[in-house]
Amino acid sequence: MVDRLEPRRTALVLIDLMPRIIALETAPLAGTVVLERAVALAEGTRSAGGLVVKVRVERPGVDVQPEGSGFAPEVEPQPGDLEIVKRAVGAFGRSPLDAELQARGIQNIVLGGIATNFGVESTGRAASDLGYETIFLSDATTGLDQDAHDFALSYVFPRLGTVCTSTEYLAALSS
């Protein structure tokens, strides 16, 4: 549970909400459910004064990315949002994410997106290593496999930071 978050020091980081990723078979939630929740979370974060970071992956060494590699239209970056293109599993590897967050004075990273035990977990591990207070949104992420998702939420994430629901996060952000 998160008690209170200072919005100006908080970034909601949404991982790989791209049509080709959203369309994958996922568990426990469909990608469309995570997308819908991400839209509401982004609106709540912006209205409280927090930063919204949209992260998408591009395959290195190819001239043309696969179809569906842009952001889903519902989460196209808005004015004031930060867009990060990653070329690794996690959002910190080979990207300017850490420098951008440091320049903005961000201390808290709140993670959601697809897939729980790939991009979200890798980003969370790096965030923890870099000293960020890391928060994982249990109901705004989904995995490629139910067991892997559950293991990340129950075993890995609590050792890296705090696990909470979207409702708990938004309440802490507005308190």
N, CA, C and O of each residue as an XYZ file, in Angstrom:
700
protein
N       0.853     -1.185      0.000
C       0.000      0.000      0.000
C       0.892      1.239      0.000
O       1.911      1.287      0.689
N       0.500      2.215     -0.766
C       1.222      3.475     -0.857
C       0.451      4.505     -0.036
O      -0.763      4.637     -0.192
N       1.150      5.239      0.841
C       0.467      6.212      1.682
C       0.254      7.542      0.963
O      -0.878      8.006      0.822
N       1.343      8.147      0.514
C       1.258      9.471     -0.093
C       2.391      9.621     -1.088
O       3.521      9.205     -0.833
N       2.073     10.225     -2.232
C       3.076     10.482     -3.260
C       3.045     11.952     -3.637
O       1.974     12.539     -3.786
N       4.209     12.540     -3.789
C       4.301     13.913     -4.259
C       4.233     13.874     -5.791
O       5.144     13.352     -6.433
N       3.169     14.419     -6.376
C       2.993     14.310     -7.827
C       4.185     14.804     -8.648
O       4.555     14.164     -9.632
N       4.786     15.916     -8.268
C       5.900     16.462     -9.054
C       7.127     15.561     -9.050
O       8.027     15.727     -9.874
N       7.165     14.623     -8.140
C       8.305     13.708     -8.045
C       7.934     12.285     -8.483
O       8.671     11.328     -8.243
N       6.767     12.179     -9.132
C       6.237     10.868     -9.496
C       6.049     10.761    -11.005
O       5.536     11.675    -11.651
N       6.478      9.622    -11.553
C       6.281      9.330    -12.974
C       5.542      8.005    -13.125
O       5.958      6.981    -12.583
N       4.451      8.042    -13.861
C       3.752      6.833    -14.278
C       4.432      6.373    -15.561
O       4.413      7.086    -16.565
N       5.029      5.193    -15.535
C       5.759      4.666    -16.681
C       4.960      3.492    -17.253
O       4.806      2.454    -16.609
N       4.463      3.679    -18.461
C       3.630      2.675    -19.119
C       4.443      1.975    -20.201
O       4.966      2.613    -21.114
N       4.539      0.676    -20.088
C       5.431     -0.136    -20.914
C       4.697     -0.826    -22.070
O       3.725     -1.551    -21.857
N       5.175     -0.590    -23.283
C       4.821     -1.343    -24.491
C       3.330     -1.436    -24.801
O       2.831     -2.511    -25.133
N       2.624     -0.324    -24.696
C       1.201     -0.309    -25.059
C       1.080      0.014    -26.549
O       0.664      1.098    -26.959
N       1.463     -0.979    -27.317
C       1.515     -0.904    -28.770
C       0.528     -1.931    -29.330
O       0.362     -2.997    -28.738
N      -0.124     -1.642    -30.445
C      -1.125     -2.589    -30.966
C      -0.636     -4.031    -31.078
O      -1.376     -4.956    -30.743
N       0.594     -4.240    -31.542
C       1.061     -5.625    -31.714
C       1.291     -6.330    -30.376
O       1.219     -7.557    -30.308
N       1.563     -5.576    -29.321
C       1.743     -6.160    -27.988
C       0.383     -6.340    -27.312
O       0.124     -7.373    -26.694
N      -0.469     -5.346    -27.430
C      -1.812     -5.421    -26.835
C      -2.584     -6.618    -27.391
O      -3.390     -7.216    -26.679
N      -2.345     -6.969    -28.645
C      -3.075     -8.058    -29.303
C      -2.608     -9.457    -28.889
O      -3.265    -10.446    -29.213
N      -1.486     -9.547    -28.179
C      -0.992    -10.857    -27.759
C      -1.955    -11.531    -26.785
O      -2.730    -10.860    -26.103
N      -1.900    -12.839    -26.726
C      -2.667    -13.566    -25.720
C      -1.972    -13.356    -24.379
O      -0.806    -13.718    -24.220
N      -2.677    -12.778    -23.421
C      -2.090    -12.440    -22.125
C      -2.975    -12.946    -20.989
O      -4.142    -13.283    -21.185
N      -2.382    -12.988    -19.795
C      -3.117    -13.418    -18.609
C      -2.527    -12.701    -17.399
O      -1.313    -12.501    -17.365
N      -3.292    -12.319    -16.442
C      -4.699    -12.616    -16.249
C      -5.642    -11.659    -16.987
O      -6.842    -11.923    -17.073
N      -5.120    -10.568    -17.511
C      -5.952     -9.574    -18.186
C      -5.666     -9.549    -19.674
O      -4.550     -9.832    -20.109
N      -6.680     -9.210    -20.450
C      -6.475     -8.943    -21.872
C      -5.712     -7.633    -22.002
O      -5.841     -6.744    -21.160
N      -4.928     -7.520    -23.044
C      -4.192     -6.284    -23.289
C      -5.097     -5.067    -23.385
O      -4.703     -3.970    -22.989
N      -6.304     -5.245    -23.906
C      -7.237     -4.126    -24.022
C      -7.674     -3.606    -22.651
O      -7.945     -2.414    -22.498
N      -7.743     -4.484    -21.666
C      -8.097     -4.066    -20.303
C      -6.959     -3.235    -19.715
O      -7.205     -2.196    -19.103
N      -5.729     -3.678    -19.894
C      -4.578     -2.919    -19.412
C      -4.534     -1.558    -20.097
O      -4.265     -0.546    -19.450
N      -4.796     -1.527    -21.396
C      -4.820     -0.262    -22.138
C      -5.865      0.690    -21.559
O      -5.577      1.865    -21.332
N      -7.049      0.196    -21.327
C      -8.130      1.020    -20.767
C      -7.733      1.585    -19.400
O      -7.968      2.761    -19.121
N      -7.144      0.768    -18.570
C      -6.712      1.223    -17.244
C      -5.566      2.234    -17.366
O      -5.503      3.198    -16.603
N      -4.678      2.016    -18.310
C      -3.558      2.940    -18.515
C      -4.048      4.331    -18.907
O      -3.488      5.335    -18.467
N      -5.076      4.392    -19.721
C      -5.642      5.682    -20.126
C      -6.147      6.436    -18.895
O      -5.857      7.621    -18.732
N      -6.891      5.764    -18.043
C      -7.410      6.398    -16.820
C      -6.279      6.796    -15.881
O      -6.322      7.869    -15.280
N      -5.272      5.942    -15.749
C      -4.130      6.252    -14.886
C      -3.356      7.459    -15.402
O      -2.928      8.307    -14.619
N      -3.177      7.536    -16.703
C      -2.466      8.677    -17.290
C      -3.232      9.970    -17.033
O      -2.635     10.987    -16.678
N      -4.530      9.937    -17.207
C      -5.347     11.131    -16.953
C      -5.249     11.545    -15.488
O      -5.087     12.729    -15.190
N      -5.344     10.588    -14.579
C      -5.245     10.887    -13.152
C      -3.882     11.418    -12.765
O      -3.778     12.326    -11.940
N      -2.839     10.863    -13.350
C      -1.479     11.313    -13.053
C      -1.261     12.732    -13.549
O      -0.730     13.574    -12.825
N      -1.671     12.996    -14.784
C      -1.532     14.352    -15.334
C      -2.312     15.365    -14.508
O      -1.793     16.435    -14.191
N      -3.540     15.043    -14.161
C      -4.371     16.012    -13.439
C      -3.825     16.314    -12.050
O      -4.068     17.394    -11.511
N      -3.087     15.368    -11.463
C      -2.464     15.601    -10.151
C      -1.135     16.343    -10.264
O      -0.595     16.807     -9.259
N      -0.606     16.456    -11.485
C       0.675     17.137    -11.676
C       1.861     16.223    -11.825
O       3.004     16.678    -11.777
N       1.612     14.923    -12.009
C       2.697     13.964    -12.207
C       3.066     13.834    -13.672
O       2.370     14.339    -14.553
N       4.162     13.155    -13.913
C       4.675     12.933    -15.263
C       4.177     11.598    -15.787
O       4.167     10.602    -15.064
N       3.760     11.580    -17.056
C       3.383     10.339    -17.724
C       4.463     10.010    -18.741
O       4.807     10.829    -19.593
N       4.990      8.801    -18.637
C       6.049      8.338    -19.542
C       5.500      7.158    -20.332
O       5.047      6.167    -19.760
N       5.548      7.281    -21.652
C       5.118      6.195    -22.531
C       6.378      5.583    -23.133
O       7.212      6.282    -23.708
N       6.499      4.273    -22.993
C       7.679      3.554    -23.474
C       7.236      2.550    -24.527
O       6.283      1.798    -24.323
N       7.934      2.546    -25.649
C       7.679      1.525    -26.664
C       9.009      0.961    -27.128
O      10.050      1.611    -27.028
N       8.954     -0.253    -27.635
C      10.160     -0.946    -28.055
C      10.320     -0.848    -29.570
O       9.346     -0.877    -30.322
N      11.550     -0.736    -29.984
C      11.907     -0.885    -31.395
C      12.981     -1.947    -31.479
O      13.910     -1.971    -30.671
N      12.854     -2.810    -32.439
C      13.853     -3.855    -32.639
C      15.113     -3.231    -33.216
O      15.053     -2.518    -34.218
N      16.250     -3.494    -32.591
C      17.495     -2.929    -33.121
C      17.925     -3.649    -34.401
O      17.644     -4.834    -34.586
N      18.603     -2.920    -35.269
C      19.205     -3.522    -36.451
C      18.259     -3.850    -37.579
O      18.633     -4.579    -38.498
N      17.042     -3.333    -37.539
C      16.120     -3.550    -38.659
C      15.715     -2.193    -39.230
O      15.596     -1.207    -38.502
N      15.507     -2.163    -40.537
C      15.143     -0.906    -41.190
C      13.690     -0.531    -40.963
O      13.360      0.647    -40.830
N      12.822     -1.534    -40.920
C      11.387     -1.291    -40.766
C      10.889     -2.085    -39.563
O      11.114     -3.290    -39.461
N      10.214     -1.394    -38.661
C       9.643     -2.060    -37.488
C       8.392     -2.839    -37.890
O       7.743     -2.490    -38.876
N       8.044     -3.889    -37.143
C       6.830     -4.647    -37.451
C       5.588     -3.757    -37.361
O       5.559     -2.772    -36.623
N       4.577     -4.126    -38.122
C       3.312     -3.394    -38.070
C       2.793     -3.395    -36.629
O       2.898     -4.400    -35.926
N       2.238     -2.272    -36.200
C       1.709     -2.162    -34.842
C       2.748     -1.786    -33.814
O       2.553     -2.022    -32.622
N       3.864     -1.196    -34.260
C       4.946     -0.847    -33.342
C       4.853      0.560    -32.773
O       5.656      0.927    -31.916
N       3.902      1.347    -33.224
C       3.685      2.663    -32.620
C       2.811      2.511    -31.385
O       2.365      1.410    -31.064
N       2.566      3.621    -30.692
C       1.665      3.571    -29.539
C       0.239      3.339    -30.002
O      -0.148      3.780    -31.085
N      -0.538      2.652    -29.190
C      -1.968      2.550    -29.451
C      -2.537      3.964    -29.447
O      -2.114      4.791    -28.640
N      -3.486      4.258    -30.330
C      -4.019      5.630    -30.407
C      -4.493      6.187    -29.065
O      -4.381      7.388    -28.817
N      -5.018      5.326    -28.204
C      -5.531      5.773    -26.900
C      -4.441      6.311    -25.989
O      -4.725      7.092    -25.082
N      -3.196      5.905    -26.217
C      -2.105      6.342    -25.350
C      -1.019      7.123    -26.093
O       0.121      7.199    -25.635
N      -1.377      7.696    -27.229
C      -0.410      8.567    -27.899
C       0.020      9.635    -26.896
O      -0.817     10.181    -26.177
N       1.320      9.938    -26.842
C       1.785     10.945    -25.882
C       1.078     12.294    -26.045
O       0.876     12.780    -27.158
N       0.717     12.870    -24.924
C       0.063     14.180    -24.855
C       1.116     15.243    -24.538
O       2.221     14.906    -24.114
N       0.787     16.512    -24.736
C       1.750     17.562    -24.342
C       2.153     17.396    -22.882
O       1.303     17.229    -22.007
N       3.443     17.445    -22.632
C       3.967     17.270    -21.279
C       4.376     15.847    -20.966
O       5.126     15.622    -20.016
N       3.901     14.869    -21.746
C       4.306     13.478    -21.549
C       5.715     13.289    -22.091
O       6.193     14.069    -22.914
N       6.358     12.254    -21.620
C       7.682     11.878    -22.100
C       7.553     10.581    -22.892
O       6.966      9.611    -22.411
N       8.098     10.565    -24.098
C       8.102      9.363    -24.922
C       9.510      8.789    -24.940
O      10.478      9.496    -25.218
N       9.611      7.503    -24.641
C      10.895      6.809    -24.643
C      10.810      5.628    -25.612
O       9.867      4.838    -25.573
N      11.807      5.531    -26.470
C      11.936      4.365    -27.338
C      13.071      3.523    -26.772
O      14.203      3.986    -26.631
N      12.742      2.283    -26.452
C      13.753      1.378    -25.895
C      14.159      0.363    -26.950
O      13.394      0.038    -27.858
N      15.359     -0.119    -26.808
C      15.874     -1.137    -27.713
C      16.421     -2.324    -26.913
O      17.349     -3.020    -27.326
N      15.803     -2.514    -25.765
C      16.150     -3.592    -24.850
C      14.861     -4.020    -24.160
O      13.813     -3.413    -24.382
N      14.922     -5.044    -23.334
C      13.715     -5.511    -22.651
C      13.189     -4.439    -21.704
O      11.991     -4.153    -21.704
N      14.062     -3.845    -20.901
C      13.660     -2.820    -19.953
C      13.791     -1.425    -20.540
O      14.493     -1.216    -21.530
N      13.111     -0.479    -19.920
C      13.082      0.895    -20.425
C      14.340      1.693    -20.111
O      14.565      2.737    -20.722
N      15.167      1.229    -19.173
C      16.376      1.984    -18.832
C      17.561      1.629    -19.724
O      18.411      2.480    -19.987
N      17.626      0.393    -20.188
C      18.759     -0.048    -20.989
C      18.814      0.644    -22.340
O      17.838      0.612    -23.090
N      19.920      1.256    -22.655
C      20.140      1.925    -23.936
C      19.043      2.921    -24.297
O      18.605      2.993    -25.445
N      18.606      3.689    -23.298
C      17.623      4.749    -23.541
C      17.963      5.934    -22.624
O      18.743      5.784    -21.683
N      17.390      7.091    -22.892
C      17.650      8.269    -22.063
C      16.728      8.377    -20.841
O      16.664      9.438    -20.220
N      16.022      7.313    -20.490
C      15.007      7.409    -19.427
C      15.571      7.927    -18.116
O      15.011      8.869    -17.554
N      16.639      7.362    -17.610
C      17.175      7.798    -16.319
C      17.555      9.275    -16.352
O      17.208     10.018    -15.434
N      18.254      9.707    -17.380
C      18.653     11.115    -17.483
C      17.438     12.036    -17.533
O      17.437     13.095    -16.905
N      16.412     11.643    -18.270
C      15.187     12.457    -18.364
C      14.478     12.552    -17.012
O      14.006     13.623    -16.630
N      14.404     11.440    -16.295
C      13.750     11.450    -14.987
C      14.554     12.250    -13.973
O      13.983     13.004    -13.184
N      15.872     12.094    -13.988
C      16.729     12.857    -13.081
C      16.580     14.353    -13.338
O      16.496     15.136    -12.392
N      16.546     14.756    -14.596
C      16.424     16.171    -14.948
C      15.104     16.768    -14.450
O      15.012     17.974    -14.220
N      14.094     15.926    -14.286
C      12.778     16.385    -13.824
C      12.590     16.207    -12.316
O      11.531     16.543    -11.786
N      13.587     15.692    -11.631
C      13.493     15.511    -10.183
C      12.593     14.370     -9.752
O      12.063     14.388     -8.641
N      12.411     13.385    -10.608
C      11.530     12.253    -10.295
C      12.212     11.317     -9.297
O      13.381     10.962     -9.450
N      11.456     10.930     -8.277
C      11.935      9.980     -7.266
C      11.117      8.689     -7.241
O      11.616      7.634     -6.848
N       9.859      8.785     -7.663
C       8.941      7.647     -7.611
C       8.586      7.210     -9.028
O       8.186      8.024     -9.859
N       8.735      5.920     -9.289
C       8.349      5.363    -10.582
C       7.226      4.375    -10.348
O       7.346      3.458     -9.535
N       6.124      4.572    -11.074
C       4.943      3.726    -10.960
C       4.807      2.987    -12.289
O       4.708      3.614    -13.344
N       4.801      1.650    -12.237
C       4.878      0.849    -13.450
C       3.606      0.087    -13.769
O       2.972     -0.509    -12.898
N       3.251      0.124    -15.050
C       2.168     -0.676    -15.594
C       2.480     -0.993    -17.039
O       3.391     -0.404    -17.621
N       1.738     -1.914    -17.625
C       1.926     -2.228    -19.035
C       2.018     -3.718    -19.294
O       1.579     -4.545    -18.495
N       2.604     -4.031    -20.438
C       2.688     -5.402    -20.928
C       4.127     -5.663    -21.364
O       4.663     -4.873    -22.141
N       4.737     -6.661    -20.935
C       4.283     -7.800    -20.171
C       4.921     -7.772    -18.789
O       6.057     -7.333    -18.613
N       4.162     -8.251    -17.822
C       4.566     -8.218    -16.420
C       5.991     -8.689    -16.211
O       6.810     -7.980    -15.627
N       6.283     -9.887    -16.690
C       7.582    -10.491    -16.372
C       8.629    -10.281    -17.463
O       9.627    -11.000    -17.510
N       8.412     -9.317    -18.325
C       9.425     -8.927    -19.302
C       9.721     -7.447    -19.139
O      10.546     -7.079    -18.302
N       9.077     -6.593    -19.910
C       9.375     -5.165    -19.873
C       9.106     -4.510    -18.541
O       9.898     -3.681    -18.093
N       8.001     -4.861    -17.891
C       7.669     -4.240    -16.602
C       8.680     -4.668    -15.539
O       9.218     -3.828    -14.817
N       8.936     -5.964    -15.443
C       9.877     -6.453    -14.429
C      11.292     -5.938    -14.683
O      11.968     -5.513    -13.747
N      11.743     -5.969    -15.917
C      13.091     -5.498    -16.231
C      13.244     -4.015    -15.889
O      14.266     -3.606    -15.338
N      12.241     -3.222    -16.213
C      12.271     -1.794    -15.890
C      12.255     -1.585    -14.383
O      12.965     -0.720    -13.870
N      11.454     -2.366    -13.673
C      11.388     -2.261    -12.216
C      12.689     -2.643    -11.537
O      13.091     -2.006    -10.563
N      13.343     -3.662    -12.033
C      14.637     -4.067    -11.462
C      15.658     -2.937    -11.621
O      16.376     -2.603    -10.679
N      15.713     -2.361    -12.807
C      16.667     -1.269    -13.047
C      16.306     -0.046    -12.216
O      17.193      0.604    -11.664
N      15.021      0.279    -12.118
C      14.592      1.430    -11.315
C      15.025      1.260     -9.866
O      15.528      2.196     -9.246
N      14.828      0.068     -9.334
C      15.244     -0.213     -7.962
C      16.755     -0.080     -7.822
O      17.241      0.519     -6.862
N      17.500     -0.635     -8.773
C      18.962     -0.530     -8.743
C      19.437      0.920     -8.795
O      20.456      1.272     -8.200
N      18.688      1.756     -9.512
C      19.059      3.169     -9.659
C      18.603      4.033     -8.479
O      18.902      5.226     -8.429
N      17.883      3.434     -7.535
C      17.493      4.159     -6.338
C      16.132      4.818     -6.373
O      15.814      5.606     -5.482
N      15.328      4.527     -7.362
C      13.969      5.068     -7.397
C      13.067      4.289     -6.447
O      13.243      3.085     -6.257
N      12.102      4.983     -5.853
C      11.030      4.295     -5.137
C      10.136      3.715     -6.225
O       9.568      4.456     -7.028
N      10.012      2.412     -6.254
C       9.345      1.739     -7.360
C       8.022      1.151     -6.900
O       7.943      0.459     -5.885
N       6.985      1.446     -7.674
C       5.636      0.990     -7.355
C       5.111      0.212     -8.556
O       5.198      0.683     -9.691
N       4.575     -0.962     -8.311
C       4.042     -1.823     -9.361
C       2.519     -1.856     -9.232
O       1.993     -2.126     -8.152
N       1.823     -1.588    -10.312
C       0.361     -1.579    -10.311
C      -0.165     -2.978    -10.636
O      -0.089     -3.432    -11.777
N      -0.689     -3.640     -9.631
C      -1.090     -5.041     -9.771
C      -2.215     -5.244    -10.777
O      -2.320     -6.312    -11.380
N      -3.049     -4.242    -10.964
C      -4.204     -4.386    -11.859
C      -4.045     -3.608    -13.163
O      -5.019     -3.399    -13.885
N      -2.831     -3.183    -13.462
C      -2.576     -2.456    -14.709
C      -1.383     -3.054    -15.448
O      -0.675     -2.367    -16.184
N      -1.185     -4.332    -15.235
C      -0.155     -5.073    -15.944
C      -0.676     -6.488    -16.177
O      -1.522     -6.987    -15.436
N      -0.161     -7.109    -17.203
C      -0.542     -8.481    -17.511
C       0.636     -9.175    -18.162
O       1.498     -8.544    -18.774
N       0.653    -10.490    -18.016
C       1.772    -11.269    -18.525
C       1.412    -12.123    -19.720
O       0.258    -12.180    -20.146
N       2.413    -12.777    -20.244
C       2.195    -13.719    -21.332
C       1.783    -15.081    -20.782
O       1.388    -15.977    -21.529
N       1.882    -15.217    -19.462
C       1.568    -16.464    -18.782
C       1.085    -16.127    -17.374
O       1.705    -15.322    -16.678
N      -0.012    -16.735    -16.959
C      -0.592    -16.464    -15.640
C       0.381    -16.756    -14.504
O       0.523    -15.946    -13.589
N       1.052    -17.905    -14.554
C       1.964    -18.280    -13.470
C       3.130    -17.309    -13.358
O       3.510    -16.919    -12.254
N       3.699    -16.918    -14.489
C       4.822    -15.967    -14.471
C       4.369    -14.611    -13.929
O       5.087    -13.976    -13.157
N       3.190    -14.176    -14.334
C       2.620    -12.915    -13.831
C       2.451    -12.987    -12.316
O       2.881    -12.087    -11.594
N       1.827    -14.056    -11.842
C       1.580    -14.206    -10.411
C       2.883    -14.250     -9.616
O       2.976    -13.652     -8.544
N       3.887    -14.955    -10.136
C       5.179    -15.047     -9.462
C       5.822    -13.659     -9.346
O       6.344    -13.297     -8.291
N       5.781    -12.895    -10.425
C       6.362    -11.547    -10.391
C       5.656    -10.694     -9.337
O       6.316    -10.022     -8.544
N       4.328    -10.714     -9.322
C       3.572     -9.889     -8.372
C       3.756    -10.322     -6.925
O       3.849     -9.481     -6.031
N       3.809    -11.618     -6.692
C       3.861    -12.087     -5.312
C       5.271    -12.248     -4.761
O       5.472    -12.137     -3.552
N       6.249    -12.506     -5.620
C       7.586    -12.802     -5.132
C       8.629    -11.755     -5.518
O       9.386    -11.292     -4.665
N       8.673    -11.382     -6.789
C       9.718    -10.475     -7.266
C       9.420     -9.015     -6.894
O      10.244     -8.354     -6.262
N       8.272     -8.529     -7.277
C       7.973     -7.100     -7.101
C       8.038     -6.621     -5.654
O       8.558     -5.532     -5.411
N       7.532     -7.388     -4.676
C       7.633     -6.910     -3.290
C       9.072     -6.742     -2.799
O       9.315     -6.003     -1.845
N      10.014     -7.411     -3.434
C      11.424     -7.274     -3.054
C      12.082     -6.071     -3.720
O      13.163     -5.645     -3.314
N      11.426     -5.524     -4.746
C      11.970     -4.372     -5.478
C      11.280     -3.066     -5.119
O      11.827     -1.985     -5.338
N      10.092     -3.169     -4.573
C       9.326     -1.952     -4.284
C       7.994     -2.301     -3.652
O       7.883     -3.251     -2.877
N       6.990     -1.520     -3.996
C       5.649     -1.662     -3.433
C       4.691     -2.117     -4.519
O       4.765     -1.647     -5.654
N       3.802     -3.022     -4.180
C       2.745     -3.464     -5.087
C       1.437     -2.882     -4.582
O       1.107     -3.018     -3.404
N       0.692     -2.236     -5.466
C      -0.608     -1.698     -5.075
C      -1.545     -1.696     -6.286
O      -1.134     -1.992     -7.408
N      -2.794     -1.362     -6.037
C      -3.771     -1.268     -7.112
C      -3.761      0.146     -7.703
O      -3.196      1.074     -7.126
N      -4.383      0.279     -8.832
C      -4.525      1.594     -9.463
C      -5.268      2.570     -8.554
O      -4.902      3.742     -8.457
N      -6.301      2.082     -7.899
C      -7.077      2.933     -6.984
C      -6.223      3.429     -5.839
O      -6.291      4.604     -5.480
N      -5.414      2.547     -5.256
C      -4.527      2.945     -4.171
C      -3.496      3.978     -4.645
O      -3.205      4.944     -3.940
N      -2.954      3.760     -5.840
C      -1.981      4.714     -6.402
C      -2.609      6.083     -6.592
O      -2.045      7.085     -6.150
N      -3.759      6.147     -7.237
C      -4.390      7.453     -7.495
C      -4.780      8.156     -6.192
O      -4.709      9.382     -6.103
N      -5.191      7.386     -5.187
C      -5.513      7.983     -3.884
C      -4.250      8.574     -3.237
O      -4.292      9.667     -2.673
N      -3.154      7.860     -3.321
C      -1.879      8.354     -2.736
C      -1.386      9.589     -3.480
O      -0.778     10.476     -2.881
N      -1.642      9.646     -4.756
C      -1.194     10.774     -5.581
C      -2.003     12.029     -5.289
O      -1.491     13.143     -5.404
N      -3.251     11.854     -4.915
C      -4.106     13.022     -4.684
C      -4.222     13.410     -3.224
O      -4.862     14.411     -2.903
N      -3.606     12.624     -2.316
C      -3.727     12.949     -0.889
C      -2.787     14.063     -0.464
O      -2.774     14.446      0.706
